[in-house]
């Protein structure tokens, strides 16, 4: 089935929103020609509605639709996207084209799609409706997205003395327990069921740039609650590509990267809103440094969950397991960066097993240290820090299978842990007070 020929055009027709019972309800209307229609919805719950500028709302919601459409566009990868509810200039079109193509890099790789052709994607606008950036005054509030993993837990605890509002998308057990009694705002996002039906019929499916979606959604939310800062918990490790495909770098974590962060900040300040600062609080650190900090917060050991297998439904053909699978590269990576800093009994309790004794994880171990053609398509650290994690784990003294295997094959020689553990990447956008908080933390023994 040649989906691009069968469905030559994707249309972003319009967006709608209303305030009802203290919630902001948003919907988008998309059409894949000739007849496939989608209407995804978003509900931002319990928000103040006074002093909101309708021009700003229109602009932020329209642009939120531009990133929402990716999940539906990818079903057919239509050669043309037509925007019917807003006008984009050349610079904006180039920004969006970059997000769509680089953000779907893994998706193109997994589906063997050649996205490098000159005419692969064209973006057109049929509307004359223009949106203008506005400048606003904001309070010192920090909007802090909480995903239920160790990184946002670290950010939450290091910023506890600040004026934090936690942000939770599609609330689950891990998010709710992490947020606890902190001030918060919850958002519900519903995928149109027709997309899942198409997936089951064999239409394209795969990874989308979720953190890019989060950037636009949190910017809207920050405006609604009058927050000055949006503090993500993306780390330095996200900058490393996963593989090379058609001579292009493919990064599973592209929309978590410093490259995307800078692109979004520039786009936001030029076309969206001025007065809101978007940045990643943990950008200067590697994942293993974050794991060391996380080890101090024992009360979260049995709350956090980062295994992607735990939340997979395969287009709603199976139930979520909601626990660490103990068999995937992500589980192994989290296990090995925590092992040097946690007591064994605590770590084994989290995963219900010792992953270093699992011989079936040997391939995943080699992928993590860069000895295979591609790194795992997961939110994991760099190959260099993975070697450091295995090295520190080996030096802890227990000769478990995976550690012994890597050492005997010479992979754990000439490792310098201090280079990673003491580093603080200067390529970041942290405001000064946030930078000082993080610098003081990594100086702790």
C-alpha positions as CSV (number, residue, x, y, z in Angstrom):
1,X,0.0,0.0,0.0
2,X,1.6,3.3,-1.2
3,X,0.2,5.5,1.5
4,X,1.8,8.7,0.2
5,X,0.1,8.3,-3.2
6,X,-3.2,7.2,-1.7
7,X,-3.3,10.1,0.7
8,X,-1.4,13.1,-1.0
9,X,-2.6,15.8,1.4
10,X,-2.9,16.4,5.1
11,X,-5.0,19.3,6.2
12,X,-4.9,21.2,9.5
13,X,-8.4,22.6,9.2
14,X,-9.0,24.4,12.5
15,X,-8.8,24.6,16.2
16,X,-11.4,25.3,18.8
17,X,-11.3,26.1,22.5
18,X,-13.6,27.1,25.4
19,X,-13.5,27.6,29.1
20,X,-15.9,25.4,31.0
21,X,-16.1,24.6,34.7
22,X,-12.6,26.0,35.3
23,X,-11.0,23.9,32.6
24,X,-9.7,25.0,29.2
25,X,-11.0,22.5,26.5
26,X,-9.2,22.4,23.2
27,X,-9.8,20.4,20.1
28,X,-8.2,20.2,16.6
29,X,-9.6,19.1,13.3
30,X,-7.3,17.3,10.9
31,X,-8.1,15.7,7.6
32,X,-6.1,13.2,5.6
33,X,-7.5,13.3,2.1
34,X,-9.7,12.0,0.9
35,X,-11.8,11.1,3.9
36,X,-9.9,10.4,7.1
37,X,-10.8,12.9,9.9
38,X,-9.4,13.3,13.3
39,X,-10.4,15.4,16.3
40,X,-8.0,15.0,19.2
41,X,-8.7,16.9,22.4
42,X,-6.8,18.5,25.3
43,X,-8.2,19.6,28.7
44,X,-6.1,21.8,30.9
45,X,-7.7,21.5,34.3
46,X,-8.5,24.0,37.1
47,X,-7.0,27.2,35.7
48,X,-7.7,30.9,36.3
49,X,-9.5,32.6,33.4
50,X,-9.1,36.3,34.3
51,X,-6.8,38.6,32.4
52,X,-6.2,36.3,29.5
53,X,-5.5,37.8,26.1
54,X,-7.5,36.1,23.3
55,X,-4.8,36.9,20.7
56,X,-2.1,35.2,22.8
57,X,-4.4,32.2,23.3
58,X,-5.2,31.9,19.6
59,X,-1.5,32.0,18.8
60,X,-0.4,29.4,21.4
61,X,-3.3,27.1,20.6
62,X,-2.8,27.3,16.8
63,X,0.9,26.4,17.3
64,X,0.0,23.6,19.7
65,X,-2.0,22.2,16.8
66,X,1.1,22.4,14.5
67,X,2.9,19.9,16.8
68,X,-0.2,17.9,17.6
69,X,-0.7,17.1,13.9
70,X,2.6,15.1,13.8
71,X,1.0,12.1,15.5
72,X,-1.7,12.0,12.7
73,X,0.4,13.1,9.8
74,X,2.8,10.2,10.3
75,X,0.0,7.7,9.6
76,X,0.4,8.4,5.9
77,X,3.4,10.8,5.6
78,X,1.4,12.7,2.9
79,X,3.7,14.8,0.6
80,X,1.8,18.0,1.4
81,X,0.6,19.6,4.6
82,X,-1.9,22.4,4.1
83,X,-2.6,24.8,7.0
84,X,-6.1,26.3,6.7
85,X,-6.4,28.2,10.0
86,X,-3.2,30.3,10.2
87,X,-0.5,31.9,8.2
88,X,3.2,31.0,8.5
89,X,6.1,32.9,7.0
90,X,9.1,31.2,5.4
91,X,11.1,31.1,8.6
92,X,8.3,29.5,10.5
93,X,7.7,26.9,7.8
94,X,11.4,26.0,7.9
95,X,11.2,25.6,11.7
96,X,8.2,23.3,11.4
97,X,9.7,21.3,8.6
98,X,12.9,20.7,10.6
99,X,10.8,19.5,13.6
100,X,8.8,17.1,11.4
101,X,11.7,15.6,9.6
102,X,14.3,15.5,12.5
103,X,11.6,14.7,15.1
104,X,10.4,11.8,13.0
105,X,13.9,10.5,12.3
106,X,13.5,7.3,14.2
107,X,10.1,6.8,12.7
108,X,11.5,7.1,9.2
109,X,14.4,4.7,10.1
110,X,12.0,2.0,11.6
111,X,9.6,2.2,8.6
112,X,12.4,2.4,6.0
113,X,11.1,5.7,4.6
114,X,13.4,7.9,2.5
115,X,12.7,11.4,3.9
116,X,15.7,12.9,2.2
117,X,14.1,13.5,-1.1
118,X,13.8,17.2,-2.1
119,X,10.0,17.0,-2.6
120,X,9.3,14.7,0.4
121,X,7.3,17.4,2.4
122,X,5.8,20.7,1.4
123,X,4.0,23.0,3.8
124,X,1.4,25.4,2.4
125,X,-1.0,27.9,4.1
126,X,-4.4,28.9,2.6
127,X,-5.3,31.3,5.4
128,X,-4.4,34.9,5.8
129,X,-4.8,34.8,9.6
130,X,-1.6,36.1,11.1
131,X,-0.5,35.7,14.7
132,X,1.7,38.3,16.4
133,X,4.1,37.7,19.3
134,X,3.3,39.6,22.5
135,X,5.3,40.5,25.5
136,X,3.9,39.8,29.0
137,X,4.9,40.3,32.6
138,X,5.2,37.1,34.6
139,X,5.6,36.1,38.2
140,X,8.5,34.0,39.6
141,X,6.5,30.7,39.3
142,X,8.3,27.7,37.8
143,X,6.3,25.2,35.8
144,X,8.0,21.9,36.3
145,X,6.9,18.9,34.1
146,X,6.7,15.6,36.1
147,X,6.9,12.4,34.1
148,X,7.3,9.9,36.9
149,X,11.0,9.2,36.1
150,X,14.2,9.9,38.2
151,X,15.1,13.1,36.3
152,X,12.0,15.1,37.1
153,X,12.2,13.8,40.7
154,X,15.7,15.2,41.0
155,X,14.5,18.6,39.6
156,X,11.6,18.6,42.0
157,X,13.7,18.1,45.0
158,X,16.5,20.5,44.1
159,X,14.0,23.2,43.3
160,X,11.8,22.5,46.4
161,X,12.5,25.9,47.9
162,X,11.3,27.8,44.8
163,X,7.8,28.7,43.7
164,X,7.1,25.5,41.9
165,X,3.9,24.4,40.0
166,X,4.2,20.8,39.0
167,X,2.8,19.9,35.5
168,X,1.3,16.4,34.9
169,X,0.2,15.1,31.5
170,X,-2.3,12.2,31.6
171,X,-1.9,11.6,35.3
172,X,-0.8,8.1,36.4
173,X,0.3,6.6,39.6
174,X,4.0,7.6,39.3
175,X,3.2,11.2,38.4
176,X,0.6,11.6,41.2
177,X,2.8,10.1,43.9
178,X,5.8,12.2,42.8
179,X,3.9,15.4,42.8
180,X,2.3,14.6,46.2
181,X,1.2,17.7,48.0
182,X,3.1,20.2,45.7
183,X,1.1,22.8,43.8
184,X,0.2,21.4,40.5
185,X,-1.8,21.6,37.2
186,X,-3.0,18.5,35.3
187,X,-3.6,18.1,31.6
188,X,-5.6,15.4,29.8
189,X,-4.7,14.6,26.2
190,X,-6.8,12.2,24.2
191,X,-5.7,10.6,21.0
192,X,-8.4,10.2,18.4
193,X,-9.4,6.5,18.3
194,X,-9.4,6.5,14.5
195,X,-5.6,6.8,14.6
196,X,-5.3,3.6,16.6
197,X,-7.6,1.9,14.1
198,X,-5.4,2.9,11.3
199,X,-2.3,1.6,13.1
200,X,-4.0,-1.8,13.5
201,X,-4.8,-1.7,9.8
202,X,-1.2,-1.3,8.8
203,X,-0.8,2.4,8.4
204,X,2.5,3.9,9.5
205,X,3.2,4.0,13.2
206,X,6.1,4.9,15.4
207,X,8.0,7.4,17.5
208,X,7.1,11.1,17.5
209,X,8.9,14.1,19.1
210,X,7.0,14.1,22.3
211,X,9.2,16.6,24.1
212,X,8.6,19.1,21.3
213,X,4.9,18.6,22.0
214,X,5.5,19.2,25.6
215,X,7.4,22.5,24.8
216,X,4.3,24.0,23.1
217,X,1.8,22.6,25.7
218,X,3.9,23.8,28.7
219,X,4.3,27.3,27.1
220,X,0.5,27.6,26.9
221,X,0.1,26.3,30.4
222,X,2.8,28.7,31.8
223,X,0.9,31.6,30.2
224,X,-2.4,30.4,31.8
225,X,-0.9,30.3,35.3
226,X,1.4,33.3,34.8
227,X,4.7,31.4,35.2
228,X,8.0,32.9,34.2
229,X,10.0,29.7,33.9
230,X,9.4,26.3,32.3
231,X,12.1,24.0,33.7
232,X,12.5,20.8,31.8
233,X,14.6,17.9,33.1
234,X,16.4,17.0,29.9
235,X,20.0,16.2,30.3
236,X,23.3,16.5,28.4
237,X,23.2,12.9,27.3
238,X,20.2,13.6,25.0
239,X,22.5,15.3,22.5
240,X,24.1,12.1,21.3
241,X,22.6,10.6,18.1
242,X,21.3,7.0,18.1
243,X,22.3,5.9,14.6
244,X,23.0,7.1,11.1
245,X,20.3,6.6,8.4
246,X,20.6,7.8,4.8
247,X,23.7,9.8,5.9
248,X,21.6,11.7,8.5
249,X,22.0,11.6,12.2
250,X,19.0,10.0,13.9
251,X,18.4,10.8,17.5
252,X,15.7,9.1,19.5
253,X,15.9,12.1,21.9
254,X,16.1,14.9,19.3
255,X,13.3,17.0,20.9
256,X,15.1,16.6,24.2
257,X,18.4,17.9,22.7
258,X,20.1,21.2,23.2
259,X,19.7,21.8,19.5
260,X,15.9,21.6,19.8
261,X,15.9,23.6,23.0
262,X,17.7,26.5,21.3
263,X,15.5,26.3,18.2
264,X,12.3,26.4,20.3
265,X,13.5,29.2,22.5
266,X,14.3,31.3,19.4
267,X,10.9,30.5,17.8
268,X,9.0,31.2,20.9
269,X,10.6,34.6,21.5
270,X,10.2,35.6,17.9
271,X,6.7,34.2,17.1
272,X,4.9,33.2,20.3
273,X,5.4,35.1,23.5
274,X,8.1,37.1,25.3
275,X,8.4,36.8,29.1
276,X,8.4,33.0,29.5
277,X,11.8,31.2,29.8
278,X,12.0,27.6,28.5
279,X,15.1,25.7,29.5
280,X,16.3,22.4,30.8
281,X,17.4,22.6,34.4
282,X,19.5,19.4,34.2
283,X,21.1,20.2,30.8
284,X,24.7,20.5,32.2
285,X,24.6,16.9,33.6
286,X,25.0,13.4,32.3
287,X,22.4,10.8,33.2
288,X,24.8,9.1,35.6
289,X,25.4,12.3,37.5
290,X,21.6,12.7,37.8
291,X,21.4,9.1,39.1
292,X,24.0,9.9,41.8
293,X,21.8,12.8,43.0
294,X,18.6,10.7,42.7
295,X,20.2,8.0,45.0
296,X,19.8,10.5,47.9
297,X,16.0,10.4,47.6
298,X,15.2,7.0,48.9
299,X,11.5,7.7,49.4
300,X,11.1,7.7,45.6
301,X,12.9,4.3,44.9
302,X,9.7,2.4,44.6
303,X,7.7,5.2,43.0
304,X,9.6,6.1,39.9
305,X,9.2,4.2,36.6
306,X,11.1,4.7,33.4
307,X,10.6,1.5,31.5
308,X,8.8,2.3,28.2
309,X,7.6,-1.4,27.9
310,X,5.5,-0.8,31.0
311,X,3.3,1.7,29.3
312,X,3.0,0.1,25.8
313,X,-0.5,-0.8,24.6
314,X,0.5,-1.6,20.9
315,X,-2.4,0.6,19.6
316,X,-4.6,-0.7,22.5
317,X,-4.2,-4.3,21.6
318,X,-2.9,-5.1,25.1
319,X,-3.0,-3.8,28.7
320,X,-0.1,-1.8,30.2
321,X,2.0,-3.8,32.6
322,X,3.0,-0.7,34.7
323,X,6.2,-2.3,36.1
324,X,9.8,-2.6,35.1
325,X,10.1,-5.3,32.5
326,X,13.8,-6.1,33.5
327,X,14.5,-7.2,29.9
328,X,14.9,-4.0,27.8
329,X,17.9,-1.6,27.2
330,X,16.2,1.1,29.3
331,X,15.9,-1.1,32.3
332,X,19.5,-2.2,32.0
333,X,20.7,1.4,31.6
334,X,18.8,2.7,34.6
335,X,19.9,-0.3,36.7
336,X,23.6,0.2,35.8
337,X,23.7,4.0,36.4
338,X,22.1,3.5,39.8
339,X,24.2,0.4,40.9
340,X,27.3,2.4,41.9
341,X,25.3,4.6,44.2
342,X,22.6,2.4,45.8
343,X,22.7,-0.5,48.1
344,X,22.1,-3.8,46.3
345,X,19.1,-4.7,48.3
346,X,17.4,-1.4,47.4
347,X,18.2,-1.7,43.7
348,X,17.2,-5.3,43.4
349,X,13.9,-4.4,45.1
350,X,13.2,-1.9,42.5
351,X,13.7,-4.3,39.6
352,X,12.9,-7.5,41.4
353,X,16.1,-9.1,40.0
354,X,19.8,-8.5,39.5
355,X,20.0,-7.5,35.8
356,X,23.8,-8.0,35.8
357,X,23.2,-11.7,36.1
358,X,20.9,-11.9,33.1
359,X,22.8,-13.4,30.2
360,X,20.1,-12.4,27.8
361,X,21.0,-8.8,28.2
362,X,24.5,-9.1,26.8
363,X,23.4,-7.7,23.4
364,X,21.8,-4.7,25.1
365,X,25.0,-4.1,27.1
366,X,27.1,-4.0,23.9
367,X,24.6,-1.6,22.3
368,X,24.8,0.7,25.3
369,X,28.5,1.0,25.1
370,X,28.5,1.6,21.3
371,X,29.7,-1.8,20.1
372,X,26.8,-2.4,17.8
373,X,25.6,-0.6,14.7
374,X,23.0,1.4,16.6
375,X,22.4,2.5,20.2
376,X,19.0,1.4,21.6
377,X,16.1,3.7,20.6
378,X,15.5,4.7,24.2
379,X,16.1,7.8,26.4
380,X,19.5,6.6,27.7
381,X,22.9,8.1,28.3
382,X,26.0,8.4,26.0
383,X,28.1,5.4,25.2
384,X,31.0,7.0,27.2
385,X,28.9,7.3,30.4
386,X,27.6,3.8,29.9
387,X,31.1,2.5,30.0
388,X,31.7,4.6,33.2
389,X,28.6,3.1,34.8
390,X,29.7,-0.5,34.0
391,X,33.2,0.3,35.2
392,X,32.1,1.8,38.5
393,X,29.7,-1.2,38.9
394,X,32.6,-3.6,38.3
395,X,34.8,-1.8,40.7
396,X,32.2,-2.2,43.4
397,X,33.6,-5.7,43.7
398,X,30.9,-8.2,42.7
399,X,31.8,-10.3,39.6
400,X,28.4,-10.6,38.1
401,X,28.0,-12.1,34.6
402,X,27.6,-8.9,32.5
403,X,30.3,-7.1,34.4
404,X,32.8,-10.0,34.2
405,X,32.0,-10.4,30.4
406,X,32.7,-6.8,29.6
407,X,35.9,-6.8,31.7
408,X,37.3,-10.0,30.1
409,X,36.7,-8.6,26.7
410,X,38.7,-5.4,27.5
411,X,35.8,-2.9,27.4
412,X,36.4,-1.7,31.0
413,X,40.0,-0.6,30.6
414,X,41.3,3.0,30.6
415,X,38.1,4.4,32.0
416,X,38.2,7.8,33.7
417,X,35.0,8.2,35.8
418,X,36.0,11.7,37.1
419,X,35.8,13.2,33.6
420,X,32.0,12.3,33.5
421,X,31.1,12.6,37.2
422,X,32.7,16.0,37.7
423,X,31.6,17.6,34.5
424,X,29.3,20.6,34.1
425,X,28.4,21.4,30.5
426,X,28.6,25.1,29.7
427,X,26.2,24.7,26.8
428,X,23.0,25.4,28.7
429,X,20.3,28.1,29.0
430,X,20.0,28.1,32.8
431,X,19.2,31.4,34.5
432,X,21.9,32.2,37.1
433,X,19.9,31.2,40.2
434,X,19.2,27.7,38.7
435,X,22.8,27.3,37.6
436,X,24.0,28.0,41.2
437,X,21.6,25.4,42.7
438,X,22.8,22.7,40.3
439,X,26.5,23.6,40.7
440,X,26.3,23.4,44.5
441,X,24.5,20.0,44.3
442,X,27.2,18.3,42.2
443,X,29.9,19.5,44.5
444,X,28.4,17.3,47.2
445,X,30.4,14.0,47.9
